[in-house]
Amino acid sequence: MSQSRPLEFARSTEKEPHLERARAILRAHPEIKELCGPTPITALFVLLLVGGQVAIAWALRDSPWWALLATAWLVGAFIDHGLWVLIHECTHNLVFRSPRLNAALQLFTNLPILFPAAASFRKYHLIHHRFQGDTELDADLATPFEARLVGNTFFGKAFWMLNFWAFQALRVPRLKRVPFFDRWYVANMTIQLAFIGASWALLGPRALVYMFLSSIFAIGLHPLGARWIQEHYLVKAPQETYSYYGPLNWVAFNVGYHNEHHDVMRVPWTRLPKVRQLAPEFYDSLHSHNSWTALWLKFLFDPSLSLYSRMTRSGGSGDGAVQAEEVSKAA
């Protein structure tokens, strides 16, 4: 890949990197198994964030547009980003022991985000773990058309980040081997439409605008949007997964511990930093990030970083990751 203008994805002939490290970590530190398992207190944080976001939307129902924009950027984005992380916890069944209860909590957590995304995230994210970098199965990868369209200019990448929610949805048709509609998605869509209708009637259109802006800033043109760059963009190739150890982990439920999460997926956010503490020899040598803001600006302004800055693989390369998840579940 060219350092000034990458025109294709990096390719790997190796299986995803987390299986062998997971095995080595658990052999060296079997005590990490004790960190695994659900954390029901997470449901309380879901209630607080959903209630708080709806309350702010109600308070802003008659506010001017600049107030909606400013509050969404400064406050709402952090709340919605937190909700995305808690949806992620439910996806891995790390709140309750019952998968159905976790899936149901996901639908509730989705409410202020407006987009019906929880059910599809549950499906595609688990496939991402199993088939990391697989061009036919990993929804976390941009399509070649998407990468060409966005390019490596500031304006192209800023446009992409602002509309990340839309680009993410447009990746679904590429994943032909994964059925999109199921009863959980229908339930997700129905509940979101009902919530939007009730919010329009009870809170008014400006409250909905605030929630919409919060949703797109939480995953887009905002320092928080750098989380999606941090996780797998090749800033130090050939390393393909990166952790973030900066202060925003305090308000992002430790989601920055991404290598640790991929290695031992059954560890909840409350105990994830302990994986690194117990096994520093596996993580201290890996490149990591300490500032989402710095990474966000680097991505926008550095032409050597683009949507092509990802490691890809194909042909059943996710088999090892399936085993990695089984190792984590067994732990």
C-alpha positions in Angstrom: 0.0 0.0 0.0 1.3 3.4 -0.9 2.0 5.7 2.0 0.7 8.7 0.2 -2.3 7.3 -1.7 -3.4 3.8 -0.7 -5.4 2.3 -3.6 -6.1 -1.2 -2.3 -6.7 -3.1 0.9 -3.8 -4.8 2.7 -4.1 -8.6 2.3 -3.2 -11.3 4.8 -2.8 -15.0 4.2 -2.8 -15.7 7.9 -5.9 -16.4 10.0 -7.2 -13.7 12.3 -4.7 -12.8 15.0 -6.6 -13.4 18.2 -7.0 -17.2 18.4 -3.4 -18.0 19.2 -3.0 -15.0 21.5 -6.2 -16.0 23.4 -4.9 -19.5 23.9 -1.5 -18.2 25.0 -3.0 -15.7 27.4 -5.3 -18.3 29.0 -2.4 -20.8 29.3 -0.1 -18.2 31.0 -2.9 -16.6 33.1 -5.8 -19.0 33.7 -7.0 -16.6 36.4 -8.4 -14.5 33.6 -11.2 -17.0 33.3 -12.5 -15.7 36.6 -13.1 -12.3 34.9 -15.6 -13.8 32.5 -19.4 -13.7 32.8 -22.4 -11.3 32.8 -22.6 -8.0 34.8 -26.3 -7.2 35.5 -25.5 -3.8 36.8 -25.0 -2.8 33.2 -28.8 -2.7 32.8 -28.9 0.2 35.3 -26.6 2.2 33.1 -28.9 1.5 30.2 -31.8 2.9 32.1 -29.9 6.0 33.2 -28.6 6.8 29.7 -31.9 6.1 27.9 -33.9 8.1 30.5 -31.3 10.9 30.5 -31.3 11.2 26.7 -35.1 11.4 26.5 -35.2 13.9 29.3 -32.6 16.2 27.5 -34.7 15.9 24.3 -37.8 16.9 26.2 -35.9 19.9 27.8 -34.8 21.0 24.3 -38.2 20.6 22.6 -38.6 24.4 22.2 -34.9 25.3 21.9 -33.3 27.1 18.9 -31.4 25.1 16.3 -28.0 26.2 17.5 -28.8 24.8 21.0 -29.9 21.5 19.5 -26.6 21.3 17.6 -24.4 22.3 20.4 -26.0 20.0 23.0 -25.9 17.1 20.6 -22.2 17.6 20.0 -21.2 18.3 23.6 -23.5 16.0 25.5 -25.8 13.8 23.3 -23.0 12.3 21.3 -21.4 10.9 24.5 -24.7 9.5 25.7 -25.4 7.8 22.4 -21.9 6.5 22.1 -22.3 5.0 25.6 -25.6 3.4 24.4 -23.8 1.9 21.4 -21.2 0.3 23.8 -24.0 -1.1 26.0 -25.6 -2.6 22.9 -22.3 -4.2 22.2 -22.3 -5.6 25.8 -25.7 -7.1 25.2 -24.5 -8.5 21.9 -21.9 -10.6 23.7 -24.5 -11.6 26.4 -22.6 -9.8 29.1 -25.5 -8.3 31.0 -27.8 -11.2 31.7 -27.2 -15.0 31.4 -30.2 -15.3 29.1 -29.4 -14.4 25.4 -33.1 -13.5 24.9 -33.0 -11.0 27.8 -29.8 -9.5 26.4 -31.4 -9.2 23.0 -34.5 -7.6 24.5 -32.4 -5.1 26.4 -30.6 -4.2 23.2 -33.9 -3.2 21.7 -34.6 -0.9 24.6 -31.1 0.5 24.6 -31.6 1.4 20.9 -34.5 3.7 21.5 -32.9 7.2 21.6 -30.5 6.3 18.8 -33.6 6.3 16.5 -32.0 4.0 13.8 -33.2 0.4 14.2 -29.7 -1.0 14.5 -29.5 -3.2 17.6 -30.7 -6.4 16.1 -28.6 -6.2 13.0 -25.6 -5.1 15.0 -26.0 -8.2 17.2 -25.8 -10.4 14.1 -23.1 -8.6 12.1 -20.8 -7.9 15.0 -20.6 -11.5 16.1 -19.7 -12.4 12.5 -17.1 -9.7 12.5 -15.4 -11.4 15.5 -15.6 -14.8 13.7 -14.5 -13.6 10.3 -12.4 -10.5 11.0 -11.2 -8.9 7.7 -13.1 -11.4 5.5 -14.4 -9.4 2.5 -17.5 -11.5 2.2 -18.6 -11.5 5.8 -17.1 -8.7 7.8 -19.5 -5.7 7.8 -16.9 -3.6 9.5 -15.0 -3.4 6.2 -15.8 -0.8 3.6 -16.8 -2.0 0.2 -14.2 -1.3 -2.6 -16.7 1.2 -4.1 -17.1 3.0 -0.8 -13.3 3.2 -0.4 -12.9 4.6 -3.9 -15.7 7.1 -3.5 -14.4 8.5 -0.2 -10.8 8.6 -1.3 -8.1 10.0 1.0 -8.9 13.7 1.0 -10.0 15.7 4.0 -13.4 16.5 2.5 -14.0 12.9 1.4 -13.2 11.5 4.7 -15.2 14.2 6.6 -18.2 13.5 4.4 -17.8 9.8 5.1 -17.6 10.3 8.9 -20.6 12.6 8.9 -22.7 10.0 7.0 -21.1 6.9 8.6 -24.5 5.6 9.7 -25.7 5.6 6.0 -22.5 4.0 4.6 -22.7 1.3 7.2 -26.2 0.4 6.2 -25.2 0.3 2.5 -22.7 -2.4 3.2 -25.4 -4.9 4.0 -26.1 -6.0 0.4 -22.4 -7.0 0.0 -22.9 -9.7 2.7 -24.9 -12.0 0.5 -24.2 -15.1 2.7 -25.9 -13.4 5.7 -29.7 -13.2 5.8 -30.7 -9.7 6.8 -34.4 -9.9 7.9 -35.4 -11.9 10.9 -38.0 -11.6 13.7 -35.6 -9.6 15.9 -35.0 -7.1 13.2 -38.7 -6.7 12.5 -39.3 -6.2 16.3 -36.4 -3.7 16.3 -37.9 -1.7 13.4 -41.4 -1.8 14.8 -40.3 -0.6 18.2 -38.2 2.2 16.7 -41.1 3.4 14.5 -43.4 3.5 17.5 -40.8 5.4 19.6 -40.3 8.0 16.8 -44.0 8.4 16.5 -44.6 8.8 20.2 -41.6 11.2 20.5 -43.0 13.4 17.6 -46.4 13.5 19.3 -45.2 14.0 22.9 -41.9 15.8 22.5 -42.1 17.5 19.2 -39.9 17.5 16.1 -37.0 19.5 17.6 -36.5 16.8 20.3 -36.3 14.3 17.4 -33.7 16.5 15.6 -31.6 16.6 18.8 -31.7 12.8 19.1 -30.9 12.4 15.4 -27.9 14.7 15.6 -26.7 13.0 18.8 -26.8 9.7 16.9 -24.8 10.7 13.9 -22.2 12.6 16.0 -21.8 9.6 18.3 -20.4 7.4 15.5 -19.4 10.1 13.0 -17.8 13.5 12.6 -16.8 13.8 16.2 -13.7 12.7 18.2 -15.8 9.8 19.4 -16.0 8.7 15.8 -12.3 7.9 15.9 -13.2 4.8 17.9 -14.1 3.1 14.6 -10.7 4.1 13.2 -8.9 3.1 16.3 -10.1 -0.5 16.4 -8.8 -1.9 13.1 -7.2 0.8 10.8 -3.6 0.1 10.0 -1.6 2.8 11.6 1.1 0.3 12.4 0.9 -2.5 9.9 0.8 -5.4 9.9 -0.9 -5.1 13.4 -4.6 -5.1 12.6 -6.3 -4.6 16.0 -5.6 -1.7 18.3 -6.5 -0.6 21.8 -7.2 2.9 23.2 -6.1 3.6 26.7 -7.1 7.3 27.0 -9.4 9.1 29.5 -12.6 8.8 27.4 -12.7 5.1 28.4 -14.3 6.5 31.6 -17.4 7.6 29.7 -17.2 4.9 27.0 -17.4 1.9 29.3 -13.8 0.8 28.5 -14.6 0.1 24.9 -11.1 1.2 24.0 -9.7 -2.1 25.3 -10.2 -3.6 21.9 -7.4 -6.1 21.6 -8.3 -7.4 25.1 -11.9 -7.7 24.0 -11.1 -9.6 20.8 -8.9 -11.9 22.8 -11.3 -12.8 25.6 -14.8 -11.8 24.5 -16.6 -13.0 27.6 -15.1 -10.4 29.8 -17.5 -7.5 30.5 -16.6 -3.8 30.4 -16.3 -3.6 34.2 -13.4 -6.1 34.2 -11.8 -5.6 30.8 -8.9 -3.4 32.0 -7.9 -6.3 34.3 -7.0 -8.4 31.3 -4.2 -6.1 30.4 -3.2 -5.8 34.0 -2.9 -9.5 34.4 -1.2 -10.2 31.1 0.9 -7.0 30.3 3.5 -9.0 28.4 0.9 -9.7 25.7 -0.2 -6.0 25.3 2.7 -3.7 26.2 4.5 -4.4 22.9 1.4 -3.7 20.8 0.9 -0.3 19.3 -2.0 1.5 21.0 -3.7 4.9 21.0 -4.0 7.4 23.9 -6.1 10.1 22.2 -9.2 9.7 20.0 -9.1 13.4 19.2 -5.5 13.1 17.8 -6.4 10.0 15.8 -9.5 11.7 14.5 -7.5 14.6 13.2 -4.8 12.3 11.8 -7.4 10.3 9.9 -9.0 13.4 8.4 -5.8 15.2 7.4 -3.3 12.4 6.7 -3.6 11.1 3.1 -1.8 7.9 4.0 -4.9 6.8 6.0 -8.1 6.0 4.1 -10.8 3.3 4.1 -8.2 1.1 2.3 -6.1 1.1 5.5 -7.5 -2.3 6.6 -6.2 -5.8 6.7 -8.4 -8.2 4.6 -8.5 -12.0 4.1 -10.8 -14.5 2.5 -11.6 -18.1 2.0 -12.8 -19.4 5.4 -10.2 -17.3 7.3 -12.6 -16.8 10.1 -12.4 -20.5 11.3 -9.8 -19.6 13.8 -11.9 -16.8 15.2 -14.8 -19.1 15.7 -12.5 -21.2 17.9 -11.3 -18.0 19.6 -14.9 -17.2 20.6 -15.4 -20.8 21.8 -12.2 -20.5 23.9 -13.6 -17.3 25.4 -17.0 -18.8 26.1 -15.4 -21.8 27.7 -13.5 -19.5 30.0 
